[in-house]
């Protein structure tokens, strides 16, 4: 099935004269960038938006992966932090983030002669609460993975079949997703959460989130790793490290990591 969808994706890009890829460096947009480059060559351009919600380490990953693919890669600054509709963190915060992104990318694409802006939204994303998808659609962006019906597991399967070393890279949505709706987002808070997650990754943990609840850091790990984490990690040292970053309290979520957990408060 994945082989058939891979051919469909290639065919989709063959129908595009040129394409600009909204490229975050995550596994989804990286696969899109790879396929766009394989089909279009120098007629494909990957563009990464740089803002406080993107960790410097994630930007380095994006640059490294783009270089390995061979695709042209550029950076643009986005200014969602200037928009109070974003920083006040309403339930549709992602709409304002993606609006800023595509209001930046679309004029750039038109100026450079790229008729298409494409992103890395996959079929599974359509099943979750993702107001940012609406913002992208309103601005004419296309989502090849979603159009072909490629799920997240299939993204990884196809990426692996193409020899992409980062096929199993953990999902890393923007840092603003670490805050419960209604808690104001600041650059300081974004950096604090980002550094805390890097600290845990340096201890050997990859699938994780550090949620920010005002002055409290809530660590989410896969449920199967919680016991080992408690036994292995120097907890007083971890608490001190987090407090040095600006947190007052440090907690561990006993339910375990679950993507999109903060969306559970939204009534459907």
NUKOL-365517 format. One record per residue (C-alpha): x, y, z; residue number from 1. Coordinates in steps of 0.1 Angstrom, whole numbers, plus 5000, padded with zeros to 4 digits. Layout:
BEGIN
X|Y|Z|NUM;
...
***
This chain:
BEGIN
5000|5000|5000|1;
5028|5024|5009|2;
5045|5018|4976|3;
5013|5027|4957|4;
5010|5059|4978|5;
5046|5067|4971|6;
5039|5066|4934|7;
5008|5087|4939|8;
5029|5113|4957|9;
5055|5114|4930|10;
5027|5118|4904|11;
5012|5147|4923|12;
5045|5165|4923|13;
5050|5157|4886|14;
5018|5178|4880|15;
5035|5208|4897|16;
5058|5231|4877|17;
5075|5244|4909|18;
5067|5241|4946|19;
5077|5258|4978|20;
5076|5235|5008|21;
5067|5248|5043|22;
5095|5228|5059|23;
5099|5225|5097|24;
5124|5196|5097|25;
5098|5172|5112|26;
5095|5138|5096|27;
5063|5148|5076|28;
5076|5180|5059|29;
5110|5164|5054|30;
5094|5135|5034|31;
5075|5161|5014|32;
5107|5180|5008|33;
5125|5148|4997|34;
5098|5138|4972|35;
5095|5174|4959|36;
5133|5175|4953|37;
5134|5140|4937|38;
5107|5150|4912|39;
5113|5187|4907|40;
5150|5191|4915|41;
5160|5228|4916|42;
5123|5237|4910|43;
5116|5228|4946|44;
5124|5251|4975|45;
5122|5243|5012|46;
5115|5273|5035|47;
5117|5271|5073|48;
5100|5297|5095|49;
5122|5309|5123|50;
5106|5322|5155|51;
5109|5317|5193|52;
5086|5286|5191|53;
5114|5268|5171|54;
5143|5255|5191|55;
5178|5263|5177|56;
5185|5226|5178|57;
5154|5219|5156|58;
5166|5245|5131|59;
5200|5228|5129|60;
5183|5195|5123|61;
5162|5210|5095|62;
5193|5225|5079|63;
5212|5193|5081|64;
5184|5172|5067|65;
5178|5196|5038|66;
5215|5195|5029|67;
5215|5157|5029|68;
5184|5157|5006|69;
5200|5183|4984|70;
5170|5207|4982|71;
5174|5244|4982|72;
5167|5257|5017|73;
5159|5292|5029|74;
5149|5307|5063|75;
5123|5334|5069|76;
5113|5350|5101|77;
5077|5349|5113|78;
5062|5372|5140|79;
5033|5353|5155|80;
5046|5365|5189|81;
5035|5400|5179|82;
4999|5389|5177|83;
4979|5389|5209|84;
4954|5365|5194|85;
4983|5340|5194|86;
5001|5349|5227|87;
4969|5349|5247|88;
4967|5311|5238|89;
4931|5306|5228|90;
4920|5271|5217|91;
4924|5282|5181|92;
4959|5295|5187|93;
4973|5273|5159|94;
4951|5291|5134|95;
4969|5324|5141|96;
5003|5307|5139|97;
4996|5291|5106|98;
4980|5323|5093|99;
5013|5341|5100|100;
5033|5313|5084|101;
5013|5312|5052|102;
5008|5350|5050|103;
5046|5350|5049|104;
5052|5320|5025|105;
5025|5328|4999|106;
5038|5362|4989|107;
5073|5348|4988|108;
5062|5320|4966|109;
5044|5343|4942|110;
5074|5367|4941|111;
5097|5338|4932|112;
5073|5322|4907|113;
5063|5292|4927|114;
5026|5284|4920|115;
5023|5260|4948|116;
5029|5261|4986|117;
5028|5226|5001|118;
5030|5215|5037|119;
5035|5183|5057|120;
5000|5177|5070|121;
4992|5140|5069|122;
4960|5121|5069|123;
4960|5114|5106|124;
4963|5152|5113|125;
4928|5156|5098|126;
4914|5134|5126|127;
4927|5157|5154|128;
4918|5193|5163|129;
4941|5212|5141|130;
4928|5248|5134|131;
4960|5256|5117|132;
4949|5234|5088|133;
4920|5257|5081|134;
4944|5287|5080|135;
4966|5269|5055|136;
4937|5258|5033|137;
4922|5293|5033|138;
4955|5305|5018|139;
4956|5279|4991|140;
4983|5256|5006|141;
4983|5220|4995|142;
4990|5189|5017|143;
5002|5161|4994|144;
5004|5135|5023|145;
4968|5142|5033|146;
4956|5143|4997|147;
4970|5108|4990|148;
4958|5095|5024|149;
4992|5089|5039|150;
4990|5082|5077|151;
5018|5089|5102|152;
5030|5053|5103|153;
5031|5053|5065|154;
5051|5085|5065|155;
5077|5067|5086|156;
5075|5036|5064|157;
5080|5055|5032|158;
5108|5076|5047|159;
5126|5045|5058|160;
5122|5029|5024|161;
5138|5060|5009|162;
5168|5057|5032|163;
5160|5088|5052|164;
5180|5085|5085|165;
5154|5105|5104|166;
5124|5082|5096|167;
5119|5075|5133|168;
5124|5110|5145|169;
5100|5118|5174|170;
5072|5142|5166|171;
5081|5177|5177|172;
5053|5202|5173|173;
5059|5238|5181|174;
5068|5247|5217|175;
5035|5266|5221|176;
5017|5233|5222|177;
5032|5227|5257|178;
5009|5253|5273|179;
4973|5247|5284|180;
4949|5270|5266|181;
4945|5303|5283|182;
4980|5304|5297|183;
4998|5334|5281|184;
5028|5325|5259|185;
5060|5344|5262|186;
5094|5340|5247|187;
5109|5333|5281|188;
5084|5305|5287|189;
5090|5290|5253|190;
5127|5289|5259|191;
5123|5275|5294|192;
5102|5246|5281|193;
5126|5240|5252|194;
5157|5238|5274|195;
5139|5215|5298|196;
5131|5190|5270|197;
5166|5192|5257|198;
5179|5183|5292|199;
5157|5152|5292|200;
5168|5142|5257|201;
5204|5144|5269|202;
5195|5119|5295|203;
5184|5095|5268|204;
5147|5101|5265|205;
5132|5110|5232|206;
5094|5106|5232|207;
5085|5132|5258|208;
5068|5165|5266|209;
5074|5191|5293|210;
5041|5208|5298|211;
5042|5243|5313|212;
5015|5250|5340|213;
5025|5285|5351|214;
5055|5278|5374|215;
5051|5240|5373|216;
5068|5217|5348|217;
5049|5185|5341|218;
5070|5158|5325|219;
5053|5134|5302|220;
5070|5101|5293|221;
5057|5069|5277|222;
5039|5050|5305|223;
5063|5020|5301|224;
5093|5043|5308|225;
5081|5059|5340|226;
5093|5033|5365|227;
5127|5031|5349|228;
5129|5069|5348|229;
5122|5072|5385|230;
5148|5045|5394|231;
5175|5057|5370|232;
5174|5095|5370|233;
5190|5117|5398|234;
5157|5134|5406|235;
5171|5160|5430|236;
5196|5170|5403|237;
5168|5171|5377|238;
5146|5193|5399|239;
5175|5217|5404|240;
5182|5219|5367|241;
5145|5227|5360|242;
5145|5253|5388|243;
5176|5269|5373|244;
5156|5273|5341|245;
5129|5291|5360|246;
5104|5265|5371|247;
5094|5264|5407|248;
5078|5229|5408|249;
5085|5198|5389|250;
5060|5170|5385|251;
5057|5137|5366|252;
5025|5128|5348|253;
5015|5093|5359|254;
4992|5088|5329|255;
5022|5090|5306|256;
5028|5108|5273|257;
4999|5112|5249|258;
5001|5134|5218|259;
4975|5162|5218|260;
4967|5156|5255|261;
4959|5193|5261|262;
4931|5191|5235|263;
4911|5169|5258|264;
4896|5200|5274|265;
4880|5210|5241|266;
4843|5200|5238|267;
4835|5185|5204|268;
***
